[in-house]
Amino acid sequence: MPGAQVIPIDGKQLKSSYDRNQSKSALHMVSAWASEHRLFLGQVKVEDKTNEITAIPALLELLDICGCIITIDAMGTQLQKRP
């Protein structure tokens, strides 16, 4: 798709978000980045006891990505287990 905007989606653990004294785990976020414009399009928190698999669909719902090329790491290609 020539001219299509590339949007990488990736999860990150925020530096210094872990608090050992209060038993707080590190904060994890999933973000969408507009490579061409060098800015974040959106991000969502990865809830405790979950992972990127549940956060990625929530982020995609927030974005208008029609006609864009989305890149994602292997974690994002996995499916949620159904109850």
mmCIF file of the N, C-alpha and C atoms, coordinates in Angstrom:
data_MODEL
# 
_entry.id   MODEL 
# 
loop_
_atom_site.group_PDB 
_atom_site.id 
_atom_site.type_symbol 
_atom_site.label_atom_id 
_atom_site.label_alt_id 
_atom_site.label_comp_id 
_atom_site.label_asym_id 
_atom_site.label_entity_id 
_atom_site.label_seq_id 
_atom_site.pdbx_PDB_ins_code 
_atom_site.Cartn_x 
_atom_site.Cartn_y 
_atom_site.Cartn_z 
_atom_site.occupancy 
_atom_site.B_iso_or_equiv 
_atom_site.pdbx_formal_charge 
_atom_site.auth_seq_id 
_atom_site.auth_comp_id 
_atom_site.auth_asym_id 
_atom_site.auth_atom_id 
_atom_site.pdbx_PDB_model_num 
ATOM 1   N N  . MET A 1 1  ? 0.834   -1.175  0.000  1.00 0.00 ? 1  MET A N  1 
ATOM 2   C CA . MET A 1 1  ? 0.000   0.000   0.000  1.00 0.00 ? 1  MET A CA 1 
ATOM 3   C C  . MET A 1 1  ? 0.883   1.244   0.000  1.00 0.00 ? 1  MET A C  1 
ATOM 4   N N  . PRO A 1 2  ? 1.250   1.717   -1.138 1.00 0.00 ? 2  PRO A N  1 
ATOM 5   C CA . PRO A 1 2  ? 2.078   2.921   -1.198 1.00 0.00 ? 2  PRO A CA 1 
ATOM 6   C C  . PRO A 1 2  ? 1.372   4.112   -0.550 1.00 0.00 ? 2  PRO A C  1 
ATOM 7   N N  . GLY A 1 3  ? 2.111   4.832   0.267  1.00 0.00 ? 3  GLY A N  1 
ATOM 8   C CA . GLY A 1 3  ? 1.569   6.020   0.906  1.00 0.00 ? 3  GLY A CA 1 
ATOM 9   C C  . GLY A 1 3  ? 0.763   5.759   2.164  1.00 0.00 ? 3  GLY A C  1 
ATOM 10  N N  . ALA A 1 4  ? 0.566   4.487   2.530  1.00 0.00 ? 4  ALA A N  1 
ATOM 11  C CA . ALA A 1 4  ? -0.202  4.174   3.737  1.00 0.00 ? 4  ALA A CA 1 
ATOM 12  C C  . ALA A 1 4  ? 0.623   4.514   4.974  1.00 0.00 ? 4  ALA A C  1 
ATOM 13  N N  . GLN A 1 5  ? -0.056  5.014   5.987  1.00 0.00 ? 5  GLN A N  1 
ATOM 14  C CA . GLN A 1 5  ? 0.616   5.351   7.236  1.00 0.00 ? 5  GLN A CA 1 
ATOM 15  C C  . GLN A 1 5  ? 0.932   4.073   8.007  1.00 0.00 ? 5  GLN A C  1 
ATOM 16  N N  . VAL A 1 6  ? 2.158   3.959   8.520  1.00 0.00 ? 6  VAL A N  1 
ATOM 17  C CA . VAL A 1 6  ? 2.579   2.806   9.312  1.00 0.00 ? 6  VAL A CA 1 
ATOM 18  C C  . VAL A 1 6  ? 2.380   3.138   10.788 1.00 0.00 ? 6  VAL A C  1 
ATOM 19  N N  . ILE A 1 7  ? 1.672   2.252   11.495 1.00 0.00 ? 7  ILE A N  1 
ATOM 20  C CA . ILE A 1 7  ? 1.395   2.450   12.917 1.00 0.00 ? 7  ILE A CA 1 
ATOM 21  C C  . ILE A 1 7  ? 1.876   1.228   13.696 1.00 0.00 ? 7  ILE A C  1 
ATOM 22  N N  . PRO A 1 8  ? 3.040   1.337   14.348 1.00 0.00 ? 8  PRO A N  1 
ATOM 23  C CA . PRO A 1 8  ? 3.483   0.245   15.208 1.00 0.00 ? 8  PRO A CA 1 
ATOM 24  C C  . PRO A 1 8  ? 2.701   0.258   16.524 1.00 0.00 ? 8  PRO A C  1 
ATOM 25  N N  . ILE A 1 9  ? 2.351   -0.923  16.992 1.00 0.00 ? 9  ILE A N  1 
ATOM 26  C CA . ILE A 1 9  ? 1.692   -1.077  18.287 1.00 0.00 ? 9  ILE A CA 1 
ATOM 27  C C  . ILE A 1 9  ? 2.587   -1.957  19.135 1.00 0.00 ? 9  ILE A C  1 
ATOM 28  N N  . ASP A 1 10 ? 2.875   -1.497  20.355 1.00 0.00 ? 10 ASP A N  1 
ATOM 29  C CA . ASP A 1 10 ? 3.792   -2.242  21.208 1.00 0.00 ? 10 ASP A CA 1 
ATOM 30  C C  . ASP A 1 10 ? 3.499   -1.956  22.669 1.00 0.00 ? 10 ASP A C  1 
ATOM 31  N N  . GLY A 1 11 ? 3.814   -2.923  23.503 1.00 0.00 ? 11 GLY A N  1 
ATOM 32  C CA . GLY A 1 11 ? 3.659   -2.777  24.939 1.00 0.00 ? 11 GLY A CA 1 
ATOM 33  C C  . GLY A 1 11 ? 4.981   -2.426  25.588 1.00 0.00 ? 11 GLY A C  1 
ATOM 34  N N  . LYS A 1 12 ? 4.894   -1.656  26.646 1.00 0.00 ? 12 LYS A N  1 
ATOM 35  C CA . LYS A 1 12 ? 6.088   -1.246  27.383 1.00 0.00 ? 12 LYS A CA 1 
ATOM 36  C C  . LYS A 1 12 ? 5.793   -1.242  28.876 1.00 0.00 ? 12 LYS A C  1 
ATOM 37  N N  . GLN A 1 13 ? 6.823   -1.553  29.653 1.00 0.00 ? 13 GLN A N  1 
ATOM 38  C CA . GLN A 1 13 ? 6.750   -1.399  31.099 1.00 0.00 ? 13 GLN A CA 1 
ATOM 39  C C  . GLN A 1 13 ? 7.332   -0.033  31.419 1.00 0.00 ? 13 GLN A C  1 
ATOM 40  N N  . LEU A 1 14 ? 6.591   0.784   32.160 1.00 0.00 ? 14 LEU A N  1 
ATOM 41  C CA . LEU A 1 14 ? 7.054   2.141   32.448 1.00 0.00 ? 14 LEU A CA 1 
ATOM 42  C C  . LEU A 1 14 ? 8.139   2.126   33.519 1.00 0.00 ? 14 LEU A C  1 
ATOM 43  N N  . LYS A 1 15 ? 9.225   2.777   33.212 1.00 0.00 ? 15 LYS A N  1 
ATOM 44  C CA . LYS A 1 15 ? 10.367  2.844   34.110 1.00 0.00 ? 15 LYS A CA 1 
ATOM 45  C C  . LYS A 1 15 ? 9.967   3.500   35.431 1.00 0.00 ? 15 LYS A C  1 
ATOM 46  N N  . SER A 1 16 ? 10.478  2.970   36.511 1.00 0.00 ? 16 SER A N  1 
ATOM 47  C CA . SER A 1 16 ? 10.259  3.495   37.869 1.00 0.00 ? 16 SER A CA 1 
ATOM 48  C C  . SER A 1 16 ? 8.804   3.426   38.315 1.00 0.00 ? 16 SER A C  1 
ATOM 49  N N  . SER A 1 17 ? 7.991   2.573   37.693 1.00 0.00 ? 17 SER A N  1 
ATOM 50  C CA . SER A 1 17 ? 6.588   2.468   38.116 1.00 0.00 ? 17 SER A CA 1 
ATOM 51  C C  . SER A 1 17 ? 6.384   1.373   39.157 1.00 0.00 ? 17 SER A C  1 
ATOM 52  N N  . TYR A 1 18 ? 7.401   0.582   39.410 1.00 0.00 ? 18 TYR A N  1 
ATOM 53  C CA . TYR A 1 18 ? 7.331   -0.473  40.421 1.00 0.00 ? 18 TYR A CA 1 
ATOM 54  C C  . TYR A 1 18 ? 7.610   0.130   41.784 1.00 0.00 ? 18 TYR A C  1 
ATOM 55  N N  . ASP A 1 19 ? 6.805   -0.230  42.792 1.00 0.00 ? 19 ASP A N  1 
ATOM 56  C CA . ASP A 1 19 ? 7.005   0.264   44.156 1.00 0.00 ? 19 ASP A CA 1 
ATOM 57  C C  . ASP A 1 19 ? 7.048   -0.929  45.102 1.00 0.00 ? 19 ASP A C  1 
ATOM 58  N N  . ARG A 1 20 ? 8.242   -1.338  45.448 1.00 0.00 ? 20 ARG A N  1 
ATOM 59  C CA . ARG A 1 20 ? 8.427   -2.502  46.316 1.00 0.00 ? 20 ARG A CA 1 
ATOM 60  C C  . ARG A 1 20 ? 7.833   -2.267  47.700 1.00 0.00 ? 20 ARG A C  1 
ATOM 61  N N  . ASN A 1 21 ? 7.975   -1.063  48.239 1.00 0.00 ? 21 ASN A N  1 
ATOM 62  C CA . ASN A 1 21 ? 7.489   -0.768  49.593 1.00 0.00 ? 21 ASN A CA 1 
ATOM 63  C C  . ASN A 1 21 ? 5.974   -0.887  49.708 1.00 0.00 ? 21 ASN A C  1 
ATOM 64  N N  . GLN A 1 22 ? 5.246   -0.574  48.649 1.00 0.00 ? 22 GLN A N  1 
ATOM 65  C CA . GLN A 1 22 ? 3.787   -0.659  48.682 1.00 0.00 ? 22 GLN A CA 1 
ATOM 66  C C  . GLN A 1 22 ? 3.266   -1.866  47.907 1.00 0.00 ? 22 GLN A C  1 
ATOM 67  N N  . SER A 1 23 ? 4.158   -2.766  47.535 1.00 0.00 ? 23 SER A N  1 
ATOM 68  C CA . SER A 1 23 ? 3.810   -3.986  46.787 1.00 0.00 ? 23 SER A CA 1 
ATOM 69  C C  . SER A 1 23 ? 3.031   -3.680  45.510 1.00 0.00 ? 23 SER A C  1 
ATOM 70  N N  . LYS A 1 24 ? 3.409   -2.609  44.832 1.00 0.00 ? 24 LYS A N  1 
ATOM 71  C CA . LYS A 1 24 ? 2.773   -2.252  43.558 1.00 0.00 ? 24 LYS A CA 1 
ATOM 72  C C  . LYS A 1 24 ? 3.608   -2.805  42.418 1.00 0.00 ? 24 LYS A C  1 
ATOM 73  N N  . SER A 1 25 ? 2.953   -3.502  41.509 1.00 0.00 ? 25 SER A N  1 
ATOM 74  C CA . SER A 1 25 ? 3.676   -4.024  40.351 1.00 0.00 ? 25 SER A CA 1 
ATOM 75  C C  . SER A 1 25 ? 3.914   -2.899  39.348 1.00 0.00 ? 25 SER A C  1 
ATOM 76  N N  . ALA A 1 26 ? 4.815   -3.155  38.439 1.00 0.00 ? 26 ALA A N  1 
ATOM 77  C CA . ALA A 1 26 ? 5.148   -2.157  37.420 1.00 0.00 ? 26 ALA A CA 1 
ATOM 78  C C  . ALA A 1 26 ? 3.948   -1.896  36.514 1.00 0.00 ? 26 ALA A C  1 
ATOM 79  N N  . LEU A 1 27 ? 3.847   -0.687  36.016 1.00 0.00 ? 27 LEU A N  1 
ATOM 80  C CA . LEU A 1 27 ? 2.763   -0.285  35.126 1.00 0.00 ? 27 LEU A CA 1 
ATOM 81  C C  . LEU A 1 27 ? 3.123   -0.655  33.693 1.00 0.00 ? 27 LEU A C  1 
ATOM 82  N N  . HIS A 1 28 ? 2.210   -1.369  33.028 1.00 0.00 ? 28 HIS A N  1 
ATOM 83  C CA . HIS A 1 28 ? 2.397   -1.758  31.632 1.00 0.00 ? 28 HIS A CA 1 
ATOM 84  C C  . HIS A 1 28 ? 1.379   -1.018  30.772 1.00 0.00 ? 28 HIS A C  1 
ATOM 85  N N  . MET A 1 29 ? 1.831   -0.514  29.632 1.00 0.00 ? 29 MET A N  1 
ATOM 86  C CA . MET A 1 29 ? 0.975   0.208   28.696 1.00 0.00 ? 29 MET A CA 1 
ATOM 87  C C  . MET A 1 29 ? 1.158   -0.376  27.299 1.00 0.00 ? 29 MET A C  1 
ATOM 88  N N  . VAL A 1 30 ? 0.108   -0.282  26.489 1.00 0.00 ? 30 VAL A N  1 
ATOM 89  C CA . VAL A 1 30 ? 0.191   -0.616  25.067 1.00 0.00 ? 30 VAL A CA 1 
ATOM 90  C C  . VAL A 1 30 ? -0.070  0.679   24.312 1.00 0.00 ? 30 VAL A C  1 
ATOM 91  N N  . SER A 1 31 ? 0.821   1.002   23.379 1.00 0.00 ? 31 SER A N  1 
ATOM 92  C CA . SER A 1 31 ? 0.748   2.280   22.672 1.00 0.00 ? 31 SER A CA 1 
ATOM 93  C C  . SER A 1 31 ? 0.740   2.089   21.163 1.00 0.00 ? 31 SER A C  1 
ATOM 94  N N  . ALA A 1 32 ? 0.118   3.048   20.488 1.00 0.00 ? 32 ALA A N  1 
ATOM 95  C CA . ALA A 1 32 ? 0.148   3.124   19.025 1.00 0.00 ? 32 ALA A CA 1 
ATOM 96  C C  . ALA A 1 32 ? 0.918   4.385   18.659 1.00 0.00 ? 32 ALA A C  1 
ATOM 97  N N  . TRP A 1 33 ? 1.846   4.245   17.734 1.00 0.00 ? 33 TRP A N  1 
ATOM 98  C CA . TRP A 1 33 ? 2.771   5.315   17.374 1.00 0.00 ? 33 TRP A CA 1 
ATOM 99  C C  . TRP A 1 33 ? 2.626   5.648   15.897 1.00 0.00 ? 33 TRP A C  1 
ATOM 100 N N  . ALA A 1 34 ? 2.484   6.911   15.568 1.00 0.00 ? 34 ALA A N  1 
ATOM 101 C CA . ALA A 1 34 ? 2.447   7.349   14.167 1.00 0.00 ? 34 ALA A CA 1 
ATOM 102 C C  . ALA A 1 34 ? 3.883   7.630   13.735 1.00 0.00 ? 34 ALA A C  1 
ATOM 103 N N  . SER A 1 35 ? 4.480   6.680   13.030 1.00 0.00 ? 35 SER A N  1 
ATOM 104 C CA . SER A 1 35 ? 5.901   6.780   12.660 1.00 0.00 ? 35 SER A CA 1 
ATOM 105 C C  . SER A 1 35 ? 6.209   8.042   11.868 1.00 0.00 ? 35 SER A C  1 
ATOM 106 N N  . GLU A 1 36 ? 5.401   8.322   10.864 1.00 0.00 ? 36 GLU A N  1 
ATOM 107 C CA . GLU A 1 36 ? 5.650   9.463   9.984  1.00 0.00 ? 36 GLU A CA 1 
ATOM 108 C C  . GLU A 1 36 ? 5.609   10.788  10.732 1.00 0.00 ? 36 GLU A C  1 
ATOM 109 N N  . HIS A 1 37 ? 4.700   10.903  11.686 1.00 0.00 ? 37 HIS A N  1 
ATOM 110 C CA . HIS A 1 37 ? 4.519   12.163  12.419 1.00 0.00 ? 37 HIS A CA 1 
ATOM 111 C C  . HIS A 1 37 ? 5.233   12.183  13.766 1.00 0.00 ? 37 HIS A C  1 
ATOM 112 N N  . ARG A 1 38 ? 5.769   11.024  14.163 1.00 0.00 ? 38 ARG A N  1 
ATOM 113 C CA . ARG A 1 38 ? 6.501   10.890  15.422 1.00 0.00 ? 38 ARG A CA 1 
ATOM 114 C C  . ARG A 1 38 ? 5.691   11.337  16.628 1.00 0.00 ? 38 ARG A C  1 
ATOM 115 N N  . LEU A 1 39 ? 4.495   10.771  16.751 1.00 0.00 ? 39 LEU A N  1 
ATOM 116 C CA . LEU A 1 39 ? 3.667   11.065  17.919 1.00 0.00 ? 39 LEU A CA 1 
ATOM 117 C C  . LEU A 1 39 ? 2.807   9.863   18.275 1.00 0.00 ? 39 LEU A C  1 
ATOM 118 N N  . PHE A 1 40 ? 2.411   9.813   19.555 1.00 0.00 ? 40 PHE A N  1 
ATOM 119 C CA . PHE A 1 40 ? 1.548   8.737   20.015 1.00 0.00 ? 40 PHE A CA 1 
ATOM 120 C C  . PHE A 1 40 ? 0.114   9.021   19.598 1.00 0.00 ? 40 PHE A C  1 
ATOM 121 N N  . LEU A 1 41 ? -0.534  8.012   19.057 1.00 0.00 ? 41 LEU A N  1 
ATOM 122 C CA . LEU A 1 41 ? -1.939  8.135   18.677 1.00 0.00 ? 41 LEU A CA 1 
ATOM 123 C C  . LEU A 1 41 ? -2.853  7.734   19.820 1.00 0.00 ? 41 LEU A C  1 
ATOM 124 N N  . GLY A 1 42 ? -2.366  6.882   20.689 1.00 0.00 ? 42 GLY A N  1 
ATOM 125 C CA . GLY A 1 42 ? -3.165  6.436   21.817 1.00 0.00 ? 42 GLY A CA 1 
ATOM 126 C C  . GLY A 1 42 ? -2.427  5.396   22.614 1.00 0.00 ? 42 GLY A C  1 
ATOM 127 N N  . GLN A 1 43 ? -2.892  5.192   23.841 1.00 0.00 ? 43 GLN A N  1 
ATOM 128 C CA . GLN A 1 43 ? -2.337  4.142   24.677 1.00 0.00 ? 43 GLN A CA 1 
ATOM 129 C C  . GLN A 1 43 ? -3.367  3.717   25.703 1.00 0.00 ? 43 GLN A C  1 
ATOM 130 N N  . VAL A 1 44 ? -3.268  2.470   26.119 1.00 0.00 ? 44 VAL A N  1 
ATOM 131 C CA . VAL A 1 44 ? -4.147  1.937   27.153 1.00 0.00 ? 44 VAL A CA 1 
ATOM 132 C C  . VAL A 1 44 ? -3.300  1.176   28.162 1.00 0.00 ? 44 VAL A C  1 
ATOM 133 N N  . LYS A 1 45 ? -3.790  1.156   29.388 1.00 0.00 ? 45 LYS A N  1 
ATOM 134 C CA . LYS A 1 45 ? -3.116  0.429   30.464 1.00 0.00 ? 45 LYS A CA 1 
ATOM 135 C C  . LYS A 1 45 ? -3.422  -1.055  30.328 1.00 0.00 ? 45 LYS A C  1 
ATOM 136 N N  . VAL A 1 46 ? -2.413  -1.871  30.547 1.00 0.00 ? 46 VAL A N  1 
ATOM 137 C CA . VAL A 1 46 ? -2.606  -3.314  30.625 1.00 0.00 ? 46 VAL A CA 1 
ATOM 138 C C  . VAL A 1 46 ? -3.006  -3.603  32.068 1.00 0.00 ? 46 VAL A C  1 
ATOM 139 N N  . GLU A 1 47 ? -4.212  -4.084  32.262 1.00 0.00 ? 47 GLU A N  1 
ATOM 140 C CA . GLU A 1 47 ? -4.724  -4.319  33.609 1.00 0.00 ? 47 GLU A CA 1 
ATOM 141 C C  . GLU A 1 47 ? -3.916  -5.394  34.326 1.00 0.00 ? 47 GLU A C  1 
ATOM 142 N N  . ASP A 1 48 ? -3.890  -5.314  35.658 1.00 0.00 ? 48 ASP A N  1 
ATOM 143 C CA . ASP A 1 48 ? -3.197  -6.316  36.458 1.00 0.00 ? 48 ASP A CA 1 
ATOM 144 C C  . ASP A 1 48 ? -3.744  -7.701  36.144 1.00 0.00 ? 48 ASP A C  1 
ATOM 145 N N  . LYS A 1 49 ? -2.863  -8.667  36.174 1.00 0.00 ? 49 LYS A N  1 
ATOM 146 C CA . LYS A 1 49 ? -3.188  -10.076 35.930 1.00 0.00 ? 49 LYS A CA 1 
ATOM 147 C C  . LYS A 1 49 ? -3.707  -10.344 34.521 1.00 0.00 ? 49 LYS A C  1 
ATOM 148 N N  . THR A 1 50 ? -3.403  -9.439  33.580 1.00 0.00 ? 50 THR A N  1 
ATOM 149 C CA . THR A 1 50 ? -3.708  -9.673  32.168 1.00 0.00 ? 50 THR A CA 1 
ATOM 150 C C  . THR A 1 50 ? -2.427  -9.399  31.384 1.00 0.00 ? 50 THR A C  1 
ATOM 151 N N  . ASN A 1 51 ? -2.554  -9.295  30.076 1.00 0.00 ? 51 ASN A N  1 
ATOM 152 C CA . ASN A 1 51 ? -1.387  -8.994  29.254 1.00 0.00 ? 51 ASN A CA 1 
ATOM 153 C C  . ASN A 1 51 ? -1.826  -8.202  28.027 1.00 0.00 ? 51 ASN A C  1 
ATOM 154 N N  . GLU A 1 52 ? -0.914  -8.019  27.101 1.00 0.00 ? 52 GLU A N  1 
ATOM 155 C CA . GLU A 1 52 ? -1.189  -7.219  25.901 1.00 0.00 ? 52 GLU A CA 1 
ATOM 156 C C  . GLU A 1 52 ? -2.322  -7.792  25.056 1.00 0.00 ? 52 GLU A C  1 
ATOM 157 N N  . ILE A 1 53 ? -2.554  -9.084  25.156 1.00 0.00 ? 53 ILE A N  1 
ATOM 158 C CA . ILE A 1 53 ? -3.584  -9.719  24.329 1.00 0.00 ? 53 ILE A CA 1 
ATOM 159 C C  . ILE A 1 53 ? -4.950  -9.076  24.563 1.00 0.00 ? 53 ILE A C  1 
ATOM 160 N N  . THR A 1 54 ? -5.242  -8.683  25.786 1.00 0.00 ? 54 THR A N  1 
ATOM 161 C CA . THR A 1 54 ? -6.536  -8.056  26.077 1.00 0.00 ? 54 THR A CA 1 
ATOM 162 C C  . THR A 1 54 ? -6.507  -6.545  25.855 1.00 0.00 ? 54 THR A C  1 
ATOM 163 N N  . ALA A 1 55 ? -5.346  -5.927  25.991 1.00 0.00 ? 55 ALA A N  1 
ATOM 164 C CA . ALA A 1 55 ? -5.247  -4.470  25.856 1.00 0.00 ? 55 ALA A CA 1 
ATOM 165 C C  . ALA A 1 55 ? -5.218  -4.010  24.397 1.00 0.00 ? 55 ALA A C  1 
ATOM 166 N N  . ILE A 1 56 ? -4.650  -4.802  23.515 1.00 0.00 ? 56 ILE A N  1 
ATOM 167 C CA . ILE A 1 56 ? -4.523  -4.402  22.108 1.00 0.00 ? 56 ILE A CA 1 
ATOM 168 C C  . ILE A 1 56 ? -5.878  -4.159  21.449 1.00 0.00 ? 56 ILE A C  1 
ATOM 169 N N  . PRO A 1 57 ? -6.856  -5.062  21.591 1.00 0.00 ? 57 PRO A N  1 
ATOM 170 C CA . PRO A 1 57 ? -8.167  -4.779  20.982 1.00 0.00 ? 57 PRO A CA 1 
ATOM 171 C C  . PRO A 1 57 ? -8.812  -3.500  21.525 1.00 0.00 ? 57 PRO A C  1 
ATOM 172 N N  . ALA A 1 58 ? -8.629  -3.224  22.817 1.00 0.00 ? 58 ALA A N  1 
ATOM 173 C CA . ALA A 1 58 ? -9.181  -1.998  23.403 1.00 0.00 ? 58 ALA A CA 1 
ATOM 174 C C  . ALA A 1 58 ? -8.543  -0.768  22.767 1.00 0.00 ? 58 ALA A C  1 
ATOM 175 N N  . LEU A 1 59 ? -7.248  -0.823  22.526 1.00 0.00 ? 59 LEU A N  1 
ATOM 176 C CA . LEU A 1 59 ? -6.556  0.294   21.882 1.00 0.00 ? 59 LEU A CA 1 
ATOM 177 C C  . LEU A 1 59 ? -7.026  0.466   20.442 1.00 0.00 ? 59 LEU A C  1 
ATOM 178 N N  . LEU A 1 60 ? -7.146  -0.620  19.710 1.00 0.00 ? 60 LEU A N  1 
ATOM 179 C CA . LEU A 1 60 ? -7.574  -0.543  18.310 1.00 0.00 ? 60 LEU A CA 1 
ATOM 180 C C  . LEU A 1 60 ? -8.972  0.048   18.172 1.00 0.00 ? 60 LEU A C  1 
ATOM 181 N N  . GLU A 1 61 ? -9.842  -0.203  19.148 1.00 0.00 ? 61 GLU A N  1 
ATOM 182 C CA . GLU A 1 61 ? -11.198 0.364   19.128 1.00 0.00 ? 61 GLU A CA 1 
ATOM 183 C C  . GLU A 1 61 ? -11.176 1.888   19.200 1.00 0.00 ? 61 GLU A C  1 
ATOM 184 N N  . LEU A 1 62 ? -10.134 2.450   19.805 1.00 0.00 ? 62 LEU A N  1 
ATOM 185 C CA . LEU A 1 62 ? -10.034 3.906   19.977 1.00 0.00 ? 62 LEU A CA 1 
ATOM 186 C C  . LEU A 1 62 ? -9.521  4.629   18.731 1.00 0.00 ? 62 LEU A C  1 
ATOM 187 N N  . LEU A 1 63 ? -8.917  3.888   17.808 1.00 0.00 ? 63 LEU A N  1 
ATOM 188 C CA . LEU A 1 63 ? -8.196  4.502   16.694 1.00 0.00 ? 63 LEU A CA 1 
ATOM 189 C C  . LEU A 1 63 ? -8.933  4.367   15.368 1.00 0.00 ? 63 LEU A C  1 
ATOM 190 N N  . ASP A 1 64 ? -8.763  5.368   14.518 1.00 0.00 ? 64 ASP A N  1 
ATOM 191 C CA . ASP A 1 64 ? -9.250  5.298   13.141 1.00 0.00 ? 64 ASP A CA 1 
ATOM 192 C C  . ASP A 1 64 ? -8.073  4.832   12.291 1.00 0.00 ? 64 ASP A C  1 
ATOM 193 N N  . ILE A 1 65 ? -8.011  3.524   12.041 1.00 0.00 ? 65 ILE A N  1 
ATOM 194 C CA . ILE A 1 65 ? -6.842  2.948   11.384 1.00 0.00 ? 65 ILE A CA 1 
ATOM 195 C C  . ILE A 1 65 ? -7.143  2.427   9.982  1.00 0.00 ? 65 ILE A C  1 
ATOM 196 N N  . CYS A 1 66 ? -8.286  2.771   9.448  1.00 0.00 ? 66 CYS A N  1 
ATOM 197 C CA . CYS A 1 66 ? -8.664  2.314   8.111  1.00 0.00 ? 66 CYS A CA 1 
ATOM 198 C C  . CYS A 1 66 ? -7.620  2.779   7.092  1.00 0.00 ? 66 CYS A C  1 
ATOM 199 N N  . GLY A 1 67 ? -7.088  1.842   6.310  1.00 0.00 ? 67 GLY A N  1 
ATOM 200 C CA . GLY A 1 67 ? -6.103  2.167   5.295  1.00 0.00 ? 67 GLY A CA 1 
ATOM 201 C C  . GLY A 1 67 ? -4.678  2.270   5.800  1.00 0.00 ? 67 GLY A C  1 
ATOM 202 N N  . CYS A 1 68 ? -4.464  2.022   7.089  1.00 0.00 ? 68 CYS A N  1 
ATOM 203 C CA . CYS A 1 68 ? -3.124  2.091   7.666  1.00 0.00 ? 68 CYS A CA 1 
ATOM 204 C C  . CYS A 1 68 ? -2.495  0.700   7.716  1.00 0.00 ? 68 CYS A C  1 
ATOM 205 N N  . ILE A 1 69 ? -1.188  0.670   7.800  1.00 0.00 ? 69 ILE A N  1 
ATOM 206 C CA . ILE A 1 69 ? -0.452  -0.573  8.000  1.00 0.00 ? 69 ILE A CA 1 
ATOM 207 C C  . ILE A 1 69 ? -0.111  -0.661  9.479  1.00 0.00 ? 69 ILE A C  1 
ATOM 208 N N  . ILE A 1 70 ? -0.594  -1.717  10.140 1.00 0.00 ? 70 ILE A N  1 
ATOM 209 C CA . ILE A 1 70 ? -0.354  -1.915  11.565 1.00 0.00 ? 70 ILE A CA 1 
ATOM 210 C C  . ILE A 1 70 ? 0.748   -2.953  11.728 1.00 0.00 ? 70 ILE A C  1 
ATOM 211 N N  . THR A 1 71 ? 1.763   -2.631  12.524 1.00 0.00 ? 71 THR A N  1 
ATOM 212 C CA . THR A 1 71 ? 2.785   -3.619  12.857 1.00 0.00 ? 71 THR A CA 1 
ATOM 213 C C  . THR A 1 71 ? 2.658   -3.942  14.333 1.00 0.00 ? 71 THR A C  1 
ATOM 214 N N  . ILE A 1 72 ? 2.950   -5.196  14.659 1.00 0.00 ? 72 ILE A N  1 
ATOM 215 C CA . ILE A 1 72 ? 2.760   -5.655  16.030 1.00 0.00 ? 72 ILE A CA 1 
ATOM 216 C C  . ILE A 1 72 ? 3.700   -6.827  16.278 1.00 0.00 ? 72 ILE A C  1 
ATOM 217 N N  . ASP A 1 73 ? 4.120   -7.010  17.520 1.00 0.00 ? 73 ASP A N  1 
ATOM 218 C CA . ASP A 1 73 ? 5.002   -8.136  17.813 1.00 0.00 ? 73 ASP A CA 1 
ATOM 219 C C  . ASP A 1 73 ? 4.195   -9.427  17.982 1.00 0.00 ? 73 ASP A C  1 
ATOM 220 N N  . ALA A 1 74 ? 4.872   -10.514 18.235 1.00 0.00 ? 74 ALA A N  1 
ATOM 221 C CA . ALA A 1 74 ? 4.228   -11.832 18.280 1.00 0.00 ? 74 ALA A CA 1 
ATOM 222 C C  . ALA A 1 74 ? 3.128   -11.918 19.337 1.00 0.00 ? 74 ALA A C  1 
ATOM 223 N N  . MET A 1 75 ? 3.264   -11.201 20.444 1.00 0.00 ? 75 MET A N  1 
ATOM 224 C CA . MET A 1 75 ? 2.241   -11.244 21.494 1.00 0.00 ? 75 MET A CA 1 
ATOM 225 C C  . MET A 1 75 ? 0.885   -10.822 20.944 1.00 0.00 ? 75 MET A C  1 
ATOM 226 N N  . GLY A 1 76 ? 0.873   -9.882  20.043 1.00 0.00 ? 76 GLY A N  1 
ATOM 227 C CA . GLY A 1 76 ? -0.377  -9.370  19.499 1.00 0.00 ? 76 GLY A CA 1 
ATOM 228 C C  . GLY A 1 76 ? -1.051  -10.289 18.503 1.00 0.00 ? 76 GLY A C  1 
ATOM 229 N N  . THR A 1 77 ? -0.376  -11.340 18.085 1.00 0.00 ? 77 THR A N  1 
ATOM 230 C CA . THR A 1 77 ? -0.979  -12.265 17.123 1.00 0.00 ? 77 THR A CA 1 
ATOM 231 C C  . THR A 1 77 ? -1.711  -13.414 17.796 1.00 0.00 ? 77 THR A C  1 
ATOM 232 N N  . GLN A 1 78 ? -1.591  -13.509 19.112 1.00 0.00 ? 78 GLN A N  1 
ATOM 233 C CA . GLN A 1 78 ? -2.257  -14.576 19.846 1.00 0.00 ? 78 GLN A CA 1 
ATOM 234 C C  . GLN A 1 78 ? -3.712  -14.218 20.076 1.00 0.00 ? 78 GLN A C  1 
ATOM 235 N N  . LEU A 1 79 ? -4.541  -15.230 20.203 1.00 0.00 ? 79 LEU A N  1 
ATOM 236 C CA . LEU A 1 79 ? -5.962  -15.029 20.458 1.00 0.00 ? 79 LEU A CA 1 
ATOM 237 C C  . LEU A 1 79 ? -6.263  -15.213 21.934 1.00 0.00 ? 79 LEU A C  1 
ATOM 238 N N  . GLN A 1 80 ? -7.320  -14.534 22.393 1.00 0.00 ? 80 GLN A N  1 
ATOM 239 C CA . GLN A 1 80 ? -7.776  -14.731 23.765 1.00 0.00 ? 80 GLN A CA 1 
ATOM 240 C C  . GLN A 1 80 ? -8.410  -16.108 23.875 1.00 0.00 ? 80 GLN A C  1 
ATOM 241 N N  . LYS A 1 81 ? -8.245  -16.717 25.046 1.00 0.00 ? 81 LYS A N  1 
ATOM 242 C CA . LYS A 1 81 ? -8.944  -17.970 25.302 1.00 0.00 ? 81 LYS A CA 1 
ATOM 243 C C  . LYS A 1 81 ? -10.387 -17.650 25.636 1.00 0.00 ? 81 LYS A C  1 
ATOM 244 N N  . ARG A 1 82 ? -11.276 -18.400 25.089 1.00 0.00 ? 82 ARG A N  1 
ATOM 245 C CA . ARG A 1 82 ? -12.697 -18.196 25.370 1.00 0.00 ? 82 ARG A CA 1 
ATOM 246 C C  . ARG A 1 82 ? -13.073 -18.985 26.618 1.00 0.00 ? 82 ARG A C  1 
ATOM 247 N N  . PRO A 1 83 ? -13.936 -18.400 27.476 1.00 0.00 ? 83 PRO A N  1 
ATOM 248 C CA . PRO A 1 83 ? -14.339 -19.106 28.712 1.00 0.00 ? 83 PRO A CA 1 
ATOM 249 C C  . PRO A 1 83 ? -15.115 -20.362 28.430 1.00 0.00 ? 83 PRO A C  1 
# 
